[in-house]
Amino acid sequence: MSDKPNISSLSRTRFVKNAAARVKAVAKASGDEPKALDDYAANRIVAALHPHVQHLKIAEIIEHGPDMKSFLLEPDRTKGTERLAWFSAGQYLSIHLEVGGASLNRPYSIASSSRDALNGRYRITVKRVEGGVASGYMLDHWQVGGSVLASAPLGEFTYEPLRDAKTVIGVAGGSGITPFRSFAKAIFEGDEDFELVLLYGSRTIGDAVFSDEIAEMAASCPKIRLVNVLSEQKKRGCEHGFITAELIRKYAPEGEYSIFLCGPQAMYRFVDKEIESLGVRRKFVRHELFGEYFHPEQNGDYKGDINAEYTVTVRVAGEEYRIPCRADTTLLRAMEAAGIAAPSDCRSGRCGWCRSQLLAGEVYVPESVDGRRYADKEYGYIHPCCTFPLGDVTIDVPPMGC
Amino acid sequence: MKKYDVIVVGAGNGGLVAAATTAKAGYRTLLLEKHNLPGGCATSFVRGRFEFEPSLHELCSESTHEASRSTSRIFADLGADVPLYFENELFRVIARGEDGYDVTLPAGEAAFVDAMENIVPGCRASVQALFDLNREFDEAQLYMDGGAMNPSVLMDKYGDFVRACGHSVDELFDALGMPEKAQDIIKTYWSYLGVPTDDLNAMHYISLLCAYVEGRPSMPYHRSHELSLALAKAVQGFGGEIRYNTEVTRFLYDVDGAAIGVIAGGETILAKKVISNIIPNNVVNRSYGKRLPASMKKLVNARKLGLTFITIYLGLDCTMQELGVKDYSVFVLGDKNSRAQFDARGEFGMYIVNCLNRPLPESSPEGTCTLFFTLPFMPEDFPEELKPEEYKKFKNGIARKYIEDYEKLMGLSILPHIEEIAVATPVTFARYLGTPGGEIYGYASTEWDNVVNRTVFKDLENRIKNLYFCGGHSIRGDGFPSGYITGEMAALDAIRDLKEGK
């Protein structure tokens, strides 16, 4: 025997014994059905937090003037949704609509609190968008008792205690108030823990939906502060003008603070410039979804003919459709108009749910909304919600799924 | 109704390779995936300006000892060309407590053996013996791959291979007389196979260790999503069809119990062969029980679910230099013993922290870096009574605890730099992989259920005609290469049976 370390002391037949042990272990195991997924705690949480769809019913409609309504939604047990999914304040629902042959999904922030969801209610607030097919349909046709098909709660416009500062300056414009109502209510009810200073921009106090309600919560909860910022009205107790760097500085705490923005694109453009002069670190500035992208031709790198109209060949679930798409229209909108049920949630290039394969043709994706994975760009995958055709294109789109 | 030669269920690593392989062989192949992306664990996700790697630490793809079964050979055969970065360092391991250690090990057999001798004088011969054993394993496997295997030849000529096949890592290392400290350090990789070394098959572990040491750890430049897209492209390039957002809800059998197809997305789809990349538990639960052999349910019930993880993904608004991080991969051990590390799950038994910017500086935007924490967890560790509304606090609590621990250990300031954070738990893995309890590693490797036994019993048990399994739950256990390799094996089995008309 050499001195070289060796394993000759180990038995050569042990693996045979292990094999016999296997036969024995299998023989004495139960022959019943294995545990179902629902029998595992982690899978139950998945089912509760991330249902494939939520079947809802309109329980109540609250009017906020001629062009804005809140819809209170409850689970539709007759269709299998027993309870509403819990969410983090700031998240949205993607609402599915079938309107005159078009198949649409639209994201709406949940304006109610997560605690309300436990009690069987979501609230979404819809404002009429000029020329908007979805908002018009919801405002004009949704009735109490009607059915609504919604996604699970989605989105990353949430307060993250390990990331965000203890104080959040909320910058809300118009109907961008809805997630902040949810934040305020969640703080009020003890489900979120941070200081919210809400700068709420409206034209007049009459336009400031939810202002009274939030003020009322603020009155009894020191973590919430509301500042109405009115652009077209001077009113005692309110700021006058726009949400500027100076105004943010006036209400900001000493030290670090986060800024959360939700409002129209014009507000982002204005306030983002203002924020630059504040020297706030990038990590402390969070935006809600940008929303639909319009006017790609205004970008320097756009080389297409914006007045052209192209043909998009869409393959989905083994079918093939040929549909028109104007150069200024995203592939997603063209599919929706043609009644093709294509997946989409955020409609802002971020969430990736509309991810599809570009099989042929050239497209334009504005850089600021290009939320694709690196390899997706390399291998020819696109997010149709922010992709414009530069010629005839062929795409392969996954079906909507469950 | 469209009829296929092969339906592959699940576009994980195994499913992608299986579908590409059958499509390449000219069979009409349909790959069905419930998610809207291929890859399963091999994917990526975007938060803000960061794109995170969700699972891959490193491939041991260029393993020389089983080059015929390496990831790179499989990718090359399928024309899936993904450039890889090769790393010269294996890992840094910090063991706490009395007689703790903090060492960094290099790749390359000679360098590794030298480094170990430096750290634990006198261990050289026993460490060198591991590599010599591994060469015998290669020869034994070549012999077995050759077909006409004679058990007595195997016993006599490849005795050490047979010995290693029947023993645990602890038993084998003890037999070699390896000093305890050297053993502890060399066992660091146990979590890559999911069970502590007293339960871990020695042959399996030594193969893995040598694959990393000799082949060097490697990784794609643009997250493992890149690997999956290259394979998806191969599937399509060979004429295979991939359908996303299409979950298989039912496996179908004929009266004799042979698989004949599936129901997916509400549609009945038939095929001559079905290859499942999803775990047998889910296949059984989606089959009419009477059509399955009772032994299959028994086998599923006898086995123990494998490891899952809690993972923390951080996008930081400073560079790794500013942060003070120097290493790619750091194993932090609460105890030197792997069983104790495993038992102290959730209490710093062991965790791994990776900084991808070390090997791949451009893996996050300029002025930033990412950290990736991996904590072993078992499906049964997940709190049974946790309410959905408590879940976010639960996961953030664990994340804070581990980040603060690492800050303290390494003298770093991480929390103030967090620009993006995502915390994945068994819930996340259950959601995206659809596995019971969110398991990732398939079935736990045990004395009677490890790569050796599984290989021995592959064609003896669990056989349902026309149904084949690949992926982490199949014979080789977890890991990217195992997924790819078993995907190819399942496809080759199916092709063989198609050719023979079986």
Interface residues (C-beta under 8 A of the other chain):
Chain A: K4 P5 N6 I7 S8 S9 L10 S11 R12 T13 R14 F15 V16 K17 N18 A19 A21 R22 A25 V26 A27 K28 A29 S30 G31 D32 E33 P34 K35 A36 L37 Y40 A41 A42 N43 I45 V46 A48 L49 H50 A85 W86 S88 S114 L118 E156 E160 P161 L162 R163 D191 R281 R282 K283 A317 G318 P343 R350 G352 W353 R355 G371 R372 R373 Y374 A375 D376 E378 Y379 Y381 P398 P399 M400 G401 C402
Chain B: K2 K34 N36 L37 S44 F45 V46 R47 E51 A125 S126 A129 L133 M155 G159 D160 V162 R163 A164 C165 G166 H167 E171 L172 A175 L176 G177 M178 H222 R223 H225 E226 L229 A230 A232 K233 R243 Y244 N245 T246 E247 G265 N281 N282 V284 N285 G289 A294 S295 K297 K298 L299 V300 N301 A302 D317 P379 F382 P383 E384 E385 L386 P388 E389 Y391 K392 N396 A399 R400 I403 L415 H417 I418 E419 E420 I421 T425 P426 V427 F429 A430 R431 G434 P436 G437 G438 E447 W448 D449 N450 V452 N453 V456 F457 E461
